[in-house]
Amino acid sequence: MIRLRRDLMPDDPVVLFAASVTRPGRHDALTALTAGRPVLVLAEGPLMYFEPDELRFFLGSRPYAVAHPKADSTA
């Protein structure tokens, strides 16, 4: 889906970032990509398929709030 959106829509001002949400290191890659700009993270659908430990890692680590102090998370 990300590839199709990239083909149909320009990256500016939207930047699409495809990554495994359970892969270690995604936080560093996202932080480097955003360079201090506001970030909106959408997790449309996959959370219901997570194992409990994966969900705790994704939600509990709050990496975006750490990387972006003005971040707000909404449940």
Helices and strands as residue ranges (DSSP letters): H 2-8, H 26-34, G 46-49, H 52-60, H 63-67
